[in-house]
Amino acid sequence: MKEIQLKNLVWKEGEHYVSQCLNVDVSSFGKTKKEALTNLDEALALYFEDSGNIKITKIERPEVIVSRICHA
């Protein structure tokens, strides 16, 4: 079994926490940050189990950038 390192984000959205993997298009959520990350781990395990040809995007030094826009 090959071990890979993935970069994940977690943030609060309303009453839940959302977790998202930056390397592959997989996300999950939970009532707590820990639950959201645990659910993401489970979703990632299923993703890699079902995928035969996996492409993992290498992510280097992600940043959170704030944008301000005006809208009508």
N, CA, C and O atoms as a CHARMM CRD file, in Angstrom:
* protein
*
  288
    1    1 MET  N      0.84000  -1.18700   0.00000 PROA 1      0.00000
    2    1 MET  CA     0.00000   0.00000   0.00000 PROA 1      0.00000
    3    1 MET  C      0.88000   1.24300   0.00000 PROA 1      0.00000
    4    1 MET  O      1.83500   1.34500   0.77000 PROA 1      0.00000
    5    2 LYS  N      0.54700   2.17600  -0.86600 PROA 2      0.00000
    6    2 LYS  CA     1.32100   3.40100  -1.01600 PROA 2      0.00000
    7    2 LYS  C      0.70200   4.51400  -0.16400 PROA 2      0.00000
    8    2 LYS  O     -0.51000   4.72700  -0.20300 PROA 2      0.00000
    9    3 GLU  N      1.52700   5.21500   0.59600 PROA 3      0.00000
   10    3 GLU  CA     1.04300   6.33100   1.40100 PROA 3      0.00000
   11    3 GLU  C      1.23300   7.63000   0.62500 PROA 3      0.00000
   12    3 GLU  O      2.30100   7.87800   0.06500 PROA 3      0.00000
   13    4 ILE  N      0.19700   8.45100   0.59700 PROA 4      0.00000
   14    4 ILE  CA     0.27200   9.74900  -0.06000 PROA 4      0.00000
   15    4 ILE  C     -0.10800  10.83400   0.94600 PROA 4      0.00000
   16    4 ILE  O     -0.85500  10.58500   1.89200 PROA 4      0.00000
   17    5 GLN  N      0.40800  12.02000   0.73000 PROA 5      0.00000
   18    5 GLN  CA     0.10600  13.15000   1.60100 PROA 5      0.00000
   19    5 GLN  C     -0.84700  14.07700   0.85500 PROA 5      0.00000
   20    5 GLN  O     -0.57400  14.48500  -0.27400 PROA 5      0.00000
   21    6 LEU  N     -1.96900  14.40600   1.49800 PROA 6      0.00000
   22    6 LEU  CA    -2.97800  15.26600   0.89300 PROA 6      0.00000
   23    6 LEU  C     -3.15600  16.52600   1.72600 PROA 6      0.00000
   24    6 LEU  O     -2.98200  16.50600   2.94500 PROA 6      0.00000
   25    7 LYS  N     -3.50100  17.61800   1.06400 PROA 7      0.00000
   26    7 LYS  CA    -3.74800  18.88300   1.76100 PROA 7      0.00000
   27    7 LYS  C     -5.24800  19.12900   1.79200 PROA 7      0.00000
   28    7 LYS  O     -5.92100  19.10600   0.76100 PROA 7      0.00000
   29    8 ASN  N     -5.75700  19.36400   2.99500 PROA 8      0.00000
   30    8 ASN  CA    -7.18400  19.53900   3.20400 PROA 8      0.00000
   31    8 ASN  C     -7.47100  20.88100   3.85800 PROA 8      0.00000
   32    8 ASN  O     -6.64300  21.42100   4.59100 PROA 8      0.00000
   33    9 LEU  N     -8.65900  21.41100   3.58200 PROA 9      0.00000
   34    9 LEU  CA    -9.14500  22.63200   4.21000 PROA 9      0.00000
   35    9 LEU  C    -10.37800  22.29400   5.03000 PROA 9      0.00000
   36    9 LEU  O    -11.09800  21.34300   4.72100 PROA 9      0.00000
   37   10 VAL  N    -10.61700  23.06900   6.06700 PROA 10     0.00000
   38   10 VAL  CA   -11.85900  22.93400   6.83400 PROA 10     0.00000
   39   10 VAL  C    -12.30000  24.33000   7.25200 PROA 10     0.00000
   40   10 VAL  O    -11.48200  25.15300   7.66200 PROA 10     0.00000
   41   11 TRP  N    -13.61800  24.59200   7.14300 PROA 11     0.00000
   42   11 TRP  CA   -14.15000  25.89900   7.53200 PROA 11     0.00000
   43   11 TRP  C    -15.58100  25.72100   8.01600 PROA 11     0.00000
   44   11 TRP  O    -16.23400  24.72100   7.71900 PROA 11     0.00000
   45   12 LYS  N    -16.05500  26.70800   8.76500 PROA 12     0.00000
   46   12 LYS  CA   -17.42000  26.68900   9.27800 PROA 12     0.00000
   47   12 LYS  C    -18.33200  27.36800   8.26700 PROA 12     0.00000
   48   12 LYS  O    -18.03500  28.45100   7.76400 PROA 12     0.00000
   49   13 GLU  N    -19.44500  26.70800   7.98200 PROA 13     0.00000
   50   13 GLU  CA   -20.43300  27.22900   7.04300 PROA 13     0.00000
   51   13 GLU  C    -21.80500  27.01400   7.67300 PROA 13     0.00000
   52   13 GLU  O    -22.32900  25.90000   7.66900 PROA 13     0.00000
   53   14 GLY  N    -22.38300  28.08100   8.21400 PROA 14     0.00000
   54   14 GLY  CA   -23.65800  27.94700   8.93000 PROA 14     0.00000
   55   14 GLY  C    -23.45400  27.15000  10.20700 PROA 14     0.00000
   56   14 GLY  O    -22.60800  27.49200  11.03300 PROA 14     0.00000
   57   15 GLU  N    -24.22600  26.09200  10.36400 PROA 15     0.00000
   58   15 GLU  CA   -24.12700  25.25200  11.56800 PROA 15     0.00000
   59   15 GLU  C    -23.16400  24.08300  11.40600 PROA 15     0.00000
   60   15 GLU  O    -22.94600  23.33500  12.35900 PROA 15     0.00000
   61   16 HSD  N    -22.59100  23.91100  10.23500 PROA 16     0.00000
   62   16 HSD  CA   -21.71600  22.75900   9.97900 PROA 16     0.00000
   63   16 HSD  C    -20.30200  23.20700   9.59900 PROA 16     0.00000
   64   16 HSD  O    -20.06300  24.36100   9.24200 PROA 16     0.00000
   65   17 TYR  N    -19.38500  22.25800   9.68900 PROA 17     0.00000
   66   17 TYR  CA   -18.02200  22.44200   9.19300 PROA 17     0.00000
   67   17 TYR  C    -17.91400  21.69500   7.87400 PROA 17     0.00000
   68   17 TYR  O    -18.42200  20.58200   7.73800 PROA 17     0.00000
   69   18 VAL  N    -17.26000  22.30000   6.91700 PROA 18     0.00000
   70   18 VAL  CA   -17.03000  21.69500   5.60000 PROA 18     0.00000
   71   18 VAL  C    -15.54600  21.37500   5.49500 PROA 18     0.00000
   72   18 VAL  O    -14.70500  22.19200   5.87000 PROA 18     0.00000
   73   19 SER  N    -15.22400  20.20000   4.99000 PROA 19     0.00000
   74   19 SER  CA   -13.83300  19.80800   4.76800 PROA 19     0.00000
   75   19 SER  C    -13.66700  19.46400   3.29600 PROA 19     0.00000
   76   19 SER  O    -14.53500  18.83600   2.69000 PROA 19     0.00000
   77   20 GLN  N    -12.54500  19.88300   2.73100 PROA 20     0.00000
   78   20 GLN  CA   -12.30600  19.66900   1.30900 PROA 20     0.00000
   79   20 GLN  C    -10.85100  19.32200   1.06900 PROA 20     0.00000
   80   20 GLN  O     -9.95400  19.94200   1.64000 PROA 20     0.00000
   81   21 CYS  N    -10.62000  18.33800   0.22900 PROA 21     0.00000
   82   21 CYS  CA    -9.27300  17.97000  -0.17800 PROA 21     0.00000
   83   21 CYS  C     -8.89300  18.81800  -1.38400 PROA 21     0.00000
   84   21 CYS  O     -9.65300  18.89700  -2.34900 PROA 21     0.00000
   85   22 LEU  N     -7.74000  19.44500  -1.33800 PROA 22     0.00000
   86   22 LEU  CA    -7.27800  20.27600  -2.44800 PROA 22     0.00000
   87   22 LEU  C     -6.67900  19.45800  -3.59000 PROA 22     0.00000
   88   22 LEU  O     -6.66300  19.91500  -4.73300 PROA 22     0.00000
   89   23 ASN  N     -6.19100  18.26500  -3.29800 PROA 23     0.00000
   90   23 ASN  CA    -5.49200  17.45700  -4.29800 PROA 23     0.00000
   91   23 ASN  C     -6.43200  16.70400  -5.23400 PROA 23     0.00000
   92   23 ASN  O     -6.10100  16.47400  -6.39700 PROA 23     0.00000
   93   24 VAL  N     -7.59600  16.32100  -4.73100 PROA 24     0.00000
   94   24 VAL  CA    -8.60900  15.63800  -5.53800 PROA 24     0.00000
   95   24 VAL  C     -9.96000  16.27800  -5.22500 PROA 24     0.00000
   96   24 VAL  O    -10.10700  16.92800  -4.19000 PROA 24     0.00000
   97   25 ASP  N    -10.92300  16.10800  -6.08300 PROA 25     0.00000
   98   25 ASP  CA   -12.22100  16.76300  -5.92700 PROA 25     0.00000
   99   25 ASP  C    -13.12100  15.95900  -4.99400 PROA 25     0.00000
  100   25 ASP  O    -14.06600  15.30600  -5.43900 PROA 25     0.00000
  101   26 VAL  N    -12.81600  16.01200  -3.68300 PROA 26     0.00000
  102   26 VAL  CA   -13.59200  15.29700  -2.66600 PROA 26     0.00000
  103   26 VAL  C    -13.80300  16.23600  -1.49000 PROA 26     0.00000
  104   26 VAL  O    -12.88000  16.92600  -1.06000 PROA 26     0.00000
  105   27 SER  N    -15.03300  16.25500  -0.97100 PROA 27     0.00000
  106   27 SER  CA   -15.32600  17.06800   0.20600 PROA 27     0.00000
  107   27 SER  C    -16.35600  16.35600   1.07400 PROA 27     0.00000
  108   27 SER  O    -16.98400  15.38600   0.64800 PROA 27     0.00000
  109   28 SER  N    -16.51800  16.85600   2.30500 PROA 28     0.00000
  110   28 SER  CA   -17.49300  16.30500   3.23200 PROA 28     0.00000
  111   28 SER  C    -17.85700  17.37800   4.23800 PROA 28     0.00000
  112   28 SER  O    -17.44400  18.52900   4.10000 PROA 28     0.00000
  113   29 PHE  N    -18.63800  17.00300   5.26200 PROA 29     0.00000
  114   29 PHE  CA   -19.02400  17.97000   6.28300 PROA 29     0.00000
  115   29 PHE  C    -19.34200  17.23900   7.58200 PROA 29     0.00000
  116   29 PHE  O    -19.43100  16.01100   7.60700 PROA 29     0.00000
  117   30 GLY  N    -19.51300  18.00200   8.66100 PROA 30     0.00000
  118   30 GLY  CA   -19.88300  17.43600   9.95500 PROA 30     0.00000
  119   30 GLY  C    -20.28500  18.53800  10.91500 PROA 30     0.00000
  120   30 GLY  O    -20.13200  19.72300  10.62100 PROA 30     0.00000
  121   31 LYS  N    -20.80100  18.13300  12.07000 PROA 31     0.00000
  122   31 LYS  CA   -21.23400  19.09900  13.08200 PROA 31     0.00000
  123   31 LYS  C    -20.06100  19.76300  13.78600 PROA 31     0.00000
  124   31 LYS  O    -20.19000  20.87000  14.30900 PROA 31     0.00000
  125   32 THR  N    -18.91000  19.08600  13.80100 PROA 32     0.00000
  126   32 THR  CA   -17.69500  19.62600  14.40400 PROA 32     0.00000
  127   32 THR  C    -16.57000  19.55900  13.38000 PROA 32     0.00000
  128   32 THR  O    -16.68300  18.87500  12.36300 PROA 32     0.00000
  129   33 LYS  N    -15.48900  20.27200  13.65700 PROA 33     0.00000
  130   33 LYS  CA   -14.32700  20.24000  12.76700 PROA 33     0.00000
  131   33 LYS  C    -13.76600  18.81600  12.68900 PROA 33     0.00000
  132   33 LYS  O    -13.42700  18.33100  11.61000 PROA 33     0.00000
  133   34 LYS  N    -13.67500  18.16200  13.83800 PROA 34     0.00000
  134   34 LYS  CA   -13.14800  16.79900  13.88500 PROA 34     0.00000
  135   34 LYS  C    -14.03100  15.84200  13.07600 PROA 34     0.00000
  136   34 LYS  O    -13.52400  15.00100  12.33400 PROA 34     0.00000
  137   35 GLU  N    -15.34000  15.97500  13.22400 PROA 35     0.00000
  138   35 GLU  CA   -16.25900  15.11200  12.48500 PROA 35     0.00000
  139   35 GLU  C    -16.15300  15.35400  10.98400 PROA 35     0.00000
  140   35 GLU  O    -16.18800  14.40800  10.19700 PROA 35     0.00000
  141   36 ALA  N    -16.02500  16.61400  10.58600 PROA 36     0.00000
  142   36 ALA  CA   -15.89100  16.93400   9.16000 PROA 36     0.00000
  143   36 ALA  C    -14.62900  16.30700   8.58000 PROA 36     0.00000
  144   36 ALA  O    -14.65400  15.77700   7.46900 PROA 36     0.00000
  145   37 LEU  N    -13.52700  16.36500   9.32400 PROA 37     0.00000
  146   37 LEU  CA   -12.27000  15.78800   8.83800 PROA 37     0.00000
  147   37 LEU  C    -12.31300  14.26000   8.83700 PROA 37     0.00000
  148   37 LEU  O    -11.76800  13.62600   7.93300 PROA 37     0.00000
  149   38 THR  N    -12.95100  13.67100   9.83200 PROA 38     0.00000
  150   38 THR  CA   -13.11900  12.20400   9.86500 PROA 38     0.00000
  151   38 THR  C    -13.95600  11.75500   8.67600 PROA 38     0.00000
  152   38 THR  O    -13.62400  10.77300   8.01200 PROA 38     0.00000
  153   39 ASN  N    -15.05100  12.48200   8.40700 PROA 39     0.00000
  154   39 ASN  CA   -15.89900  12.15000   7.26000 PROA 39     0.00000
  155   39 ASN  C    -15.15200  12.32600   5.94300 PROA 39     0.00000
  156   39 ASN  O    -15.36900  11.56400   5.00100 PROA 39     0.00000
  157   40 LEU  N    -14.27400  13.32500   5.87200 PROA 40     0.00000
  158   40 LEU  CA   -13.46500  13.51100   4.67500 PROA 40     0.00000
  159   40 LEU  C    -12.50800  12.33300   4.48500 PROA 40     0.00000
  160   40 LEU  O    -12.34200  11.84300   3.36800 PROA 40     0.00000
  161   41 ASP  N    -11.88500  11.88300   5.56100 PROA 41     0.00000
  162   41 ASP  CA   -10.99200  10.71700   5.47000 PROA 41     0.00000
  163   41 ASP  C    -11.73900   9.50700   4.91400 PROA 41     0.00000
  164   41 ASP  O    -11.20900   8.78000   4.07400 PROA 41     0.00000
  165   42 GLU  N    -12.96700   9.29100   5.38300 PROA 42     0.00000
  166   42 GLU  CA   -13.77300   8.16700   4.89700 PROA 42     0.00000
  167   42 GLU  C    -14.11700   8.34800   3.41200 PROA 42     0.00000
  168   42 GLU  O    -14.05000   7.39600   2.63300 PROA 42     0.00000
  169   43 ALA  N    -14.48500   9.57700   3.02900 PROA 43     0.00000
  170   43 ALA  CA   -14.81000   9.84700   1.63000 PROA 43     0.00000
  171   43 ALA  C    -13.59600   9.65000   0.72800 PROA 43     0.00000
  172   43 ALA  O    -13.71700   9.13100  -0.38200 PROA 43     0.00000
  173   44 LEU  N    -12.42100  10.07000   1.21200 PROA 44     0.00000
  174   44 LEU  CA   -11.19300   9.88300   0.44200 PROA 44     0.00000
  175   44 LEU  C    -10.85300   8.40200   0.29400 PROA 44     0.00000
  176   44 LEU  O    -10.42300   7.96600  -0.77400 PROA 44     0.00000
  177   45 ALA  N    -11.04400   7.63600   1.35200 PROA 45     0.00000
  178   45 ALA  CA   -10.77900   6.19400   1.28300 PROA 45     0.00000
  179   45 ALA  C    -11.67300   5.55200   0.22500 PROA 45     0.00000
  180   45 ALA  O    -11.20800   4.72300  -0.55600 PROA 45     0.00000
  181   46 LEU  N    -12.93900   5.92300   0.19300 PROA 46     0.00000
  182   46 LEU  CA   -13.85600   5.39000  -0.81800 PROA 46     0.00000
  183   46 LEU  C    -13.46800   5.85200  -2.22100 PROA 46     0.00000
  184   46 LEU  O    -13.53400   5.07600  -3.17500 PROA 46     0.00000
  185   47 TYR  N    -13.06700   7.10200  -2.34300 PROA 47     0.00000
  186   47 TYR  CA   -12.64900   7.64500  -3.63800 PROA 47     0.00000
  187   47 TYR  C    -11.47000   6.85500  -4.19800 PROA 47     0.00000
  188   47 TYR  O    -11.48000   6.45400  -5.36200 PROA 47     0.00000
  189   48 PHE  N    -10.46300   6.63400  -3.37100 PROA 48     0.00000
  190   48 PHE  CA    -9.27600   5.92900  -3.84900 PROA 48     0.00000
  191   48 PHE  C     -9.53800   4.44300  -4.04800 PROA 48     0.00000
  192   48 PHE  O     -8.89200   3.80900  -4.88200 PROA 48     0.00000
  193   49 GLU  N    -10.47300   3.88200  -3.29700 PROA 49     0.00000
  194   49 GLU  CA   -10.83500   2.47600  -3.45200 PROA 49     0.00000
  195   49 GLU  C    -11.52700   2.24000  -4.79200 PROA 49     0.00000
  196   49 GLU  O    -11.29700   1.22200  -5.44500 PROA 49     0.00000
  197   50 ASP  N    -12.37700   3.18800  -5.19900 PROA 50     0.00000
  198   50 ASP  CA   -13.15500   3.03400  -6.42200 PROA 50     0.00000
  199   50 ASP  C    -12.43100   3.50700  -7.67500 PROA 50     0.00000
  200   50 ASP  O    -12.83600   3.15900  -8.78400 PROA 50     0.00000
  201   51 SER  N    -11.38100   4.28500  -7.52300 PROA 51     0.00000
  202   51 SER  CA   -10.69600   4.84800  -8.68500 PROA 51     0.00000
  203   51 SER  C     -9.53200   3.96400  -9.10600 PROA 51     0.00000
  204   51 SER  O     -8.67000   3.61400  -8.30000 PROA 51     0.00000
  205   52 GLY  N     -9.52800   3.61100 -10.38700 PROA 52     0.00000
  206   52 GLY  CA    -8.42900   2.80800 -10.89200 PROA 52     0.00000
  207   52 GLY  C     -7.24400   3.66100 -11.30900 PROA 52     0.00000
  208   52 GLY  O     -6.10200   3.36200 -10.96200 PROA 52     0.00000
  209   53 ASN  N     -7.51600   4.71000 -12.04400 PROA 53     0.00000
  210   53 ASN  CA    -6.47400   5.59700 -12.55500 PROA 53     0.00000
  211   53 ASN  C     -6.60500   6.94800 -11.84000 PROA 53     0.00000
  212   53 ASN  O     -7.40700   7.79000 -12.24500 PROA 53     0.00000
  213   54 ILE  N     -5.83100   7.14900 -10.79600 PROA 54     0.00000
  214   54 ILE  CA    -5.96200   8.32100  -9.93600 PROA 54     0.00000
  215   54 ILE  C     -4.93100   9.36800 -10.31300 PROA 54     0.00000
  216   54 ILE  O     -3.74300   9.07200 -10.43900 PROA 54     0.00000
  217   55 LYS  N     -5.40200  10.60400 -10.49300 PROA 55     0.00000
  218   55 LYS  CA    -4.49800  11.72100 -10.72400 PROA 55     0.00000
  219   55 LYS  C     -4.57100  12.64400  -9.51600 PROA 55     0.00000
  220   55 LYS  O     -5.63100  13.19000  -9.20800 PROA 55     0.00000
  221   56 ILE  N     -3.45800  12.81400  -8.84200 PROA 56     0.00000
  222   56 ILE  CA    -3.39200  13.65900  -7.65600 PROA 56     0.00000
  223   56 ILE  C     -2.63800  14.93000  -8.02000 PROA 56     0.00000
  224   56 ILE  O     -1.48900  14.88400  -8.45700 PROA 56     0.00000
  225   57 THR  N     -3.29700  16.05600  -7.83300 PROA 57     0.00000
  226   57 THR  CA    -2.69100  17.34500  -8.12400 PROA 57     0.00000
  227   57 THR  C     -1.77200  17.74000  -6.97200 PROA 57     0.00000
  228   57 THR  O     -2.17200  17.70600  -5.80900 PROA 57     0.00000
  229   58 LYS  N     -0.54600  18.11200  -7.30200 PROA 58     0.00000
  230   58 LYS  CA     0.39700  18.55600  -6.28200 PROA 58     0.00000
  231   58 LYS  C      0.06100  20.00100  -5.90600 PROA 58     0.00000
  232   58 LYS  O     -0.01500  20.86900  -6.77500 PROA 58     0.00000
  233   59 ILE  N     -0.13900  20.25500  -4.62000 PROA 59     0.00000
  234   59 ILE  CA    -0.48700  21.57300  -4.11000 PROA 59     0.00000
  235   59 ILE  C      0.69100  22.09900  -3.29200 PROA 59     0.00000
  236   59 ILE  O      1.14600  21.44300  -2.35500 PROA 59     0.00000
  237   60 GLU  N      1.17400  23.27000  -3.64800 PROA 60     0.00000
  238   60 GLU  CA     2.28600  23.87900  -2.91200 PROA 60     0.00000
  239   60 GLU  C      1.88900  25.23500  -2.35400 PROA 60     0.00000
  240   60 GLU  O      1.37100  26.07800  -3.08700 PROA 60     0.00000
  241   61 ARG  N      2.11500  25.44700  -1.11200 PROA 61     0.00000
  242   61 ARG  CA     1.88600  26.71300  -0.40700 PROA 61     0.00000
  243   61 ARG  C      0.52900  27.35700  -0.69300 PROA 61     0.00000
  244   61 ARG  O      0.47700  28.46600  -1.22300 PROA 61     0.00000
  245   62 PRO  N     -0.56800  26.67800  -0.35000 PROA 62     0.00000
  246   62 PRO  CA    -1.86700  27.30600  -0.57000 PROA 62     0.00000
  247   62 PRO  C     -2.04100  28.53300   0.33400 PROA 62     0.00000
  248   62 PRO  O     -1.53000  28.56500   1.45300 PROA 62     0.00000
  249   63 GLU  N     -2.75100  29.51900  -0.15500 PROA 63     0.00000
  250   63 GLU  CA    -3.01400  30.74600   0.59900 PROA 63     0.00000
  251   63 GLU  C     -4.50500  31.03600   0.57900 PROA 63     0.00000
  252   63 GLU  O     -5.19900  30.68400  -0.37500 PROA 63     0.00000
  253   64 VAL  N     -4.99000  31.67000   1.61700 PROA 64     0.00000
  254   64 VAL  CA    -6.35900  32.17100   1.62400 PROA 64     0.00000
  255   64 VAL  C     -6.28400  33.64800   1.26700 PROA 64     0.00000
  256   64 VAL  O     -5.64100  34.43400   1.96300 PROA 64     0.00000
  257   65 ILE  N     -6.94000  34.01200   0.19200 PROA 65     0.00000
  258   65 ILE  CA    -6.92200  35.38200  -0.31100 PROA 65     0.00000
  259   65 ILE  C     -8.33500  35.94000  -0.18700 PROA 65     0.00000
  260   65 ILE  O     -9.29400  35.31300  -0.63700 PROA 65     0.00000
  261   66 VAL  N     -8.46500  37.10900   0.42000 PROA 66     0.00000
  262   66 VAL  CA    -9.76500  37.75900   0.56600 PROA 66     0.00000
  263   66 VAL  C     -9.99200  38.67500  -0.61700 PROA 66     0.00000
  264   66 VAL  O     -9.12800  39.48400  -0.95700 PROA 66     0.00000
  265   67 SER  N    -11.14700  38.55500  -1.24500 PROA 67     0.00000
  266   67 SER  CA   -11.53200  39.43100  -2.35600 PROA 67     0.00000
  267   67 SER  C    -12.75100  40.23300  -1.93000 PROA 67     0.00000
  268   67 SER  O    -13.62700  39.72600  -1.23000 PROA 67     0.00000
  269   68 ARG  N    -12.79800  41.46700  -2.35000 PROA 68     0.00000
  270   68 ARG  CA   -13.94800  42.31700  -2.08600 PROA 68     0.00000
  271   68 ARG  C    -14.54400  42.73300  -3.42800 PROA 68     0.00000
  272   68 ARG  O    -13.84100  43.24300  -4.30000 PROA 68     0.00000
  273   69 ILE  N    -15.84200  42.51000  -3.58200 PROA 69     0.00000
  274   69 ILE  CA   -16.52300  42.90500  -4.79700 PROA 69     0.00000
  275   69 ILE  C    -17.79600  43.66400  -4.44400 PROA 69     0.00000
  276   69 ILE  O    -18.32300  43.51500  -3.34100 PROA 69     0.00000
  277   70 CYS  N    -18.28000  44.45500  -5.35100 PROA 70     0.00000
  278   70 CYS  CA   -19.56500  45.14800  -5.19800 PROA 70     0.00000
  279   70 CYS  C    -20.54800  44.49600  -6.15600 PROA 70     0.00000
  280   70 CYS  O    -20.20500  44.16100  -7.29000 PROA 70     0.00000
  281   71 HSD  N    -21.75700  44.32400  -5.69000 PROA 71     0.00000
  282   71 HSD  CA   -22.78500  43.77400  -6.58400 PROA 71     0.00000
  283   71 HSD  C    -24.10200  44.47300  -6.31400 PROA 71     0.00000
  284   71 HSD  O    -24.30400  45.05800  -5.25000 PROA 71     0.00000
  285   72 ALA  N    -24.98400  44.40800  -7.27700 PROA 72     0.00000
  286   72 ALA  CA   -26.27700  45.10000  -7.17400 PROA 72     0.00000
  287   72 ALA  C    -27.28700  44.22500  -6.45300 PROA 72     0.00000
  288   72 ALA  O    -28.43400  44.63100  -6.26700 PROA 72     0.00000
